[in-house]
Amino acid sequence: MSSGKVLDFERPIVELESKIQELKVLSAASPEMSREISRLERQAAELQRERFAALTPWEQLLLAKHPDRPYTLDYLGEMFSEFVELRGDRAFADDPAIVGGLARFEGRPVVVLGHQKGRNTKENLYRNFGMARPEGYRKAQRLFALADRFGLPLLCLIDTAGAYPGIGAEERGQSEAIAASIEAMTRLRVPTISVVIGEGGSGGALAIGVTDRILMLEHAVYSVISPRGCASILWKDAEAEQTAAEQLRMTAHDLSQLGICDEIIPEAVGGAHRGLTVTAAAMQETIRRHLAELDALGPDERIAQRYQKYRRIGHLEVAPGAI
């Protein structure tokens, strides 16, 4: 169900599309208007392509957080079959902020999991806005072990503002749960792929993202901290978050240049929320290709390449004479 929210930079396109729809209703009794409608449709498509090709990092962030953007369960319905959800961490409780289980990807058994947000207030309270607690990451660890035990590829969909920072989560060992998840992922002997489908926030994203390949949707973002949190720390002003978004280099394009993102997956024109099927098809094709490449490697070779991949991330370049 659509929220009806329209971002400021989407508004001219949406208004033009609305006028086209009105003309289509009128044209039922006036066939000569079809030529004008076709011209306006081409104009709308071109305007949309131009506008979305020049989004600022702040606009990319707004798009990544769009309430109509597809979530993990939406992609599960499009790309996987025979999904069987597995719940609980066998220690405390189930965490609905992370969903996962067994499924088939193009007929092949896999383990798939990801963050899940809600579509309305009731769902968001149930899913905790996609911010997992320790039991969510311990559930993820169960799924990691299941994939490794049965030799199944592991596919992770990332979409969270970060791990939940509440008192209860800290009391139950939030930082330990995230660290244990990261450690578990480094040792997996099966092919692992993560896709940032919306927000990739801090350790909450990294806990299910230490994979052989990191893919990102075209308008997704991935950062060590939210722009608001960064602005509050560096400038003591939460309203400076647009500046922080620029400085964090959090877009898919930035992270591809930095060597963190292995491939950018194109979205439907106007964003994934305007074309789930088109976006899911592009994601499926990209995952299929990377999975085939990883299948060609032995377990020891995959682990060695994974180790080298993360060793290369975050290297420091010092200008001559700076020290």
PyMOL commands that set and color helices and strands:
alter all, ss='L'
color gray80, all
select helices_A, chain A and resi 8-29+31-52+57-64+72-79+121-130+134-150+167-171+174-186+202-206+227-234+238-248+252-257+272-274+276-295+299-312
alter helices_A, ss='H'
color red, helices_A
select strands_A, chain A and resi 80-85+98-105+108-115+154-160+192-201+213-217+221-223+263-265
alter strands_A, ss='S'
color yellow, strands_A
deselect
rebuild
show_as cartoon
